[in-house]
Amino acid sequence: LSESLLNAADKGTTVVLGYQIQENGVVQPPDAVRLPALALGHGFGFINLTTDPDDFVRRQKLYNGPDESNPSFASAAAGALEMNTQRAPVKLNDSTPLINYYAPDAFSSIPFYRVLEAAKNGDQPFLQRSFSKRIALISRVGREGEEDLHSTPLYYWPESARHSTRRTPGAVIQATTIATVLENRPIQPVGEVSAIAISLLIAGDGEQR
C-alpha cells in the first residue's frame, strides 16, 4: 500500500485515507501507511457518519471543528478531485448539509479481485474505463447483518431483487455525500410555515381516507 501511495503521487493522483474519531481518541491508519501518505501530500478525512436522533443518516458533517482544517472523508475527497482536475472549489452554505440521495443503482461497484486481476493481466482498457477521471472508493460494502450498513432515507425506497436490504452501505453514503458537495445540490429544508402547511395537508388527507 505504501508503494501504491508513492506511485499515485508520481502520477499526480491524490489518495484520501480515512480515520475514525472516537471518544477516547483518533484511530489512524498504521504508521507504515500514514507517514508515507503525509510525506507524499496525500489527504486525510474522518469517516464518522452524522446520525439523527432516530439513528438515520440524513446529513453529513463536513468538518470537525469551527474551521476547515479537519475535513470529513467526503469533503477531503471532493477537494482532492477539484485540485487534481483544476475545478473551481465548491463552497456549500451549510457545514452539515442534507445529503441528496440517489437511487440505489446510481453508483457502480467492482469486486476488488476483479481490479487485481486486471492489473495483473495488464488490462488497461478495463482500468481506464472503470476509473479514469473518477473518484474510486475502496471499502467493504457489506451485507445485511454486517456493521457497515446504516439507516438512510433509502430505507423507504422500493425493494427489488438486487436490493433486498433497507440499510445503506457506508461507502454509498460517502459517495452520495461527495456527489452532493461536488454538485452543490444538498437537500434544502422547507421553512417552518411550509412544514406546518404540508403536515396539515397530510393529516387532512389521512382523515378523508
ZIZI-V339634 format. One record per pair of residues at least 12 apart in sequence whose ideal C-beta (glycine too) atoms are under 10 Angstrom apart, sorted by the first residue. I is the first residue (numbers start at 0). J is the second residue. Records with the same first field share a line. If there is no record, write none. Layout:
I: J + J
This chain:
0: 14 + 16 + 28 + 29 + 31 + 32 + 35 + 36
1: 29 + 31 + 32 + 33 + 34 + 35 + 36 + 39
2: 35
3: 32 + 35
4: 16 + 32 + 35 + 36 + 38 + 39 + 40 + 41
5: 35 + 36 + 38 + 39
7: 36 + 39 + 41
8: 35 + 36 + 38 + 39 + 40 + 41
9: 39
11: 82 + 83
12: 41 + 79 + 83 + 130 + 135
13: 36 + 39 + 40 + 41 + 42 + 75 + 76 + 78 + 79 + 80 + 82 + 83
14: 32 + 36 + 39 + 40 + 41 + 42 + 43 + 76 + 79 + 135 + 137
15: 36 + 41 + 42 + 43 + 44 + 70 + 72 + 73 + 74 + 75 + 76 + 77 + 78 + 79 + 80 + 134 + 136 + 177
16: 28 + 32 + 33 + 36 + 37 + 41 + 42 + 43 + 44 + 46 + 72 + 75
17: 42 + 43 + 44 + 45 + 46 + 47 + 71 + 72 + 75 + 76 + 136 + 137 + 138 + 169 + 173
18: 33 + 43 + 44 + 45 + 46 + 47 + 69 + 72
19: 45 + 46 + 47 + 72
20: 45 + 46 + 47 + 63 + 69
21: 47
25: 45 + 63 + 69
26: 45 + 46
27: 43
28: 43
41: 75 + 79
42: 70 + 72 + 74 + 75 + 76 + 78 + 79 + 82
43: 69 + 70 + 72 + 75
44: 61 + 62 + 63 + 69 + 70 + 71 + 72 + 73 + 74 + 75 + 76 + 77 + 78 + 79 + 173
45: 60 + 62 + 63 + 69 + 70 + 71 + 72 + 73 + 74 + 75
46: 71 + 72 + 73 + 138 + 147 + 169 + 170 + 172 + 173
47: 59 + 60 + 63 + 71 + 72
48: 60 + 71 + 72 + 73 + 98 + 147 + 149 + 151 + 169 + 172 + 173 + 176
49: 61 + 71 + 95 + 96 + 98 + 172 + 176
50: 149 + 150 + 151
51: 150
53: 150
54: 149 + 150
55: 149 + 150 + 151 + 152 + 154 + 167
56: 98 + 100 + 149 + 150 + 151 + 152 + 153 + 167 + 169 + 172 + 175 + 176
57: 96 + 97 + 98 + 100 + 150 + 151 + 152 + 186
58: 93 + 95 + 96 + 97 + 98 + 176 + 179 + 185 + 186 + 188
59: 71 + 72 + 73 + 74 + 94 + 95 + 96 + 97 + 98 + 172 + 173 + 175 + 176 + 177 + 179 + 180 + 185
60: 73 + 74 + 94 + 95 + 96 + 176
61: 73 + 74 + 75 + 77 + 91 + 93 + 94 + 95 + 96 + 176 + 179 + 180
62: 74 + 75 + 94 + 95
64: 94
65: 94
67: 90 + 94
71: 94 + 95 + 173 + 176 + 177 + 180
72: 136 + 169 + 173 + 176 + 177
73: 98 + 134 + 136 + 172 + 173 + 174 + 175 + 176 + 177 + 178 + 179 + 180 + 181
74: 89 + 91 + 94 + 176 + 177 + 180
75: 177
76: 134 + 135 + 136 + 173 + 174 + 176 + 177 + 180 + 181
77: 89 + 91 + 134 + 176 + 177 + 178 + 179 + 180 + 181 + 182
78: 177 + 180 + 181
79: 134 + 177
80: 132 + 133 + 134 + 177 + 180 + 181
81: 180 + 181
83: 132 + 134
84: 132
86: 181
88: 180
89: 179 + 180 + 181 + 182 + 183 + 184
90: 180 + 183
91: 179 + 180 + 183 + 184 + 185
92: 183 + 185 + 187
93: 185 + 187 + 188
95: 185
96: 176 + 179 + 180 + 183 + 184 + 185 + 186 + 187
97: 152 + 179 + 185 + 186 + 187 + 188
98: 151 + 152 + 172 + 173 + 175 + 176 + 178 + 179 + 180 + 185 + 186
99: 152 + 175 + 176 + 178 + 179 + 180 + 182 + 183 + 184 + 185 + 186 + 187
100: 151 + 152 + 153 + 156 + 167 + 171 + 172 + 175 + 176 + 178 + 179 + 186
101: 153 + 171 + 174 + 175 + 178 + 179
102: 153 + 156 + 157 + 162
103: 153 + 156 + 157 + 158 + 159 + 161 + 162 + 164 + 167 + 168 + 171
104: 159 + 161 + 162
105: 171 + 174 + 175 + 178
106: 136 + 168 + 170 + 171 + 174 + 175 + 177 + 178
107: 129 + 133
108: 136 + 138 + 140 + 168 + 170 + 171 + 174
109: 125 + 129 + 130 + 135
110: 140
111: 137 + 138 + 139
113: 125 + 129
114: 126 + 129 + 130 + 135 + 137
117: 129 + 130
134: 173 + 174 + 177 + 178 + 181
135: 174
136: 169 + 170 + 171 + 173 + 174 + 177
137: 170
138: 168 + 169 + 170 + 171 + 173 + 174
139: 168 + 169 + 170
140: 168 + 169 + 170 + 171
141: 164 + 166 + 167 + 168 + 169 + 170 + 171
142: 163 + 164 + 166 + 168
143: 163 + 164 + 165 + 166
144: 164 + 166
145: 166 + 168
146: 169
147: 166 + 167 + 168 + 169 + 170 + 171 + 172
148: 164 + 165 + 166 + 167 + 168 + 169 + 171 + 172
149: 166 + 167 + 168 + 169 + 171 + 172
150: 165 + 166 + 167
151: 165 + 166 + 167 + 168 + 171 + 172 + 175
152: 167 + 186
153: 165 + 166 + 167 + 171 + 172 + 175
154: 166 + 167
